[in-house]
């Protein structure tokens, strides 16, 4: 059974909360120890920020390996 997730269009109602997103990679950019992953679902597009210093080595590698249209399951805190 699928875990409950929050649609991107509803994220504004969850600022400061931990949510689960499911979607696809729209675009990715990288900076110093950061991956900026644009995620889309059927309701919108949002930018997820992955910090190498704050995630496991496996999660960091997954962010590096994700290509356009890769399916994602992300858990994180919503920031305005």
Helices and strands as residue ranges (DSSP letters): G 8-14, E 18-31, E 34-41, E 44-51, H 57-65, E 71-77
